[in-house]
Amino acid sequence: MLSAMLNTIESIQNILVVDDEDEARLGLSKLLSIKGYKVFTAANGIEALEVLRNNPASIIITDIKMPGMDGLTFLREIKKLIPGVKVVIITGYGEVETYLEAMNLGAIEFLHKPIELNDLFKVIKKVIEVRH
C-alpha cells in the first residue's frame, strides 16, 4: 500500500535526510533546500518510515549509527516498501563490512562524514539524470 502510493506521487525533487545528529540533519536539509530540493527530515529509521507515509521521496540520505532503527535496518525496510528509491549512506564509521552490506542492500553511494558537499551534489545530480 505505502509502496504503491509513494511510487504514484513520488517527485524527484523530494529528498529525505535521516540522521540522529541535529546539526548534521538540519545543516544538510538547509543546504539541499537552498539548492531547490524539497527536503524532509527524520532522526532515525522509525521516524523516517513515518515521515515517508505522507511525504514521498525519491532520494534518501541516511546515517548508519542511529538509535531506534539504524541506517542499515532502515535501508532493508525501505527497499522492501519502495524498491526504486535511491539511498545514499553517510557515516563516520567506514568499515569495509558496513560498506559491502550497504551496497548489497541497494545503497547507491557510501559517503564518509564529514561529507564533501560537492560529492553529495554529484550523486544527487547523477540520480536525477539517470531517472530522466
C-alpha positions, 0 to 999 in steps of 0.5 A: 500500500505505502509502496504503491502510493509513494511510487504514484506521487513520488517527485524527484525533487523530494529528498529525505535526510535521516540522521540522529545528529541535529546539526548534521540533519538540519545543516544538510536539509538547509543546504539541499533546500537552498539548492531547490530540493524539497527536503524532509527530515527524520532522526532515525529509521522509525521516524523516517518510515513515518515521515515517508507515509505522507511525504514521498521521496525519491532520494534518501540520505541516511546515517548508519549509527542511529538509535531506534532503527539504524541506517542499515535496518532502515535501508532493508525496510525501505527497499522492501516498501519502495524498491526504486528509491535511491539511498545514499549512506553517510557515516563516520564509521567506514568499515569495509563490512558496513560498506559491502552490506550497504551496497548489497542492500541497494545503497547507491553511494557510501559517503564518509562524514564529514561529507564533501558537499560537492560529492553529495551534489554529484550523486544527487545530480547523477540520480536525477539524470539517470531517472530522466 
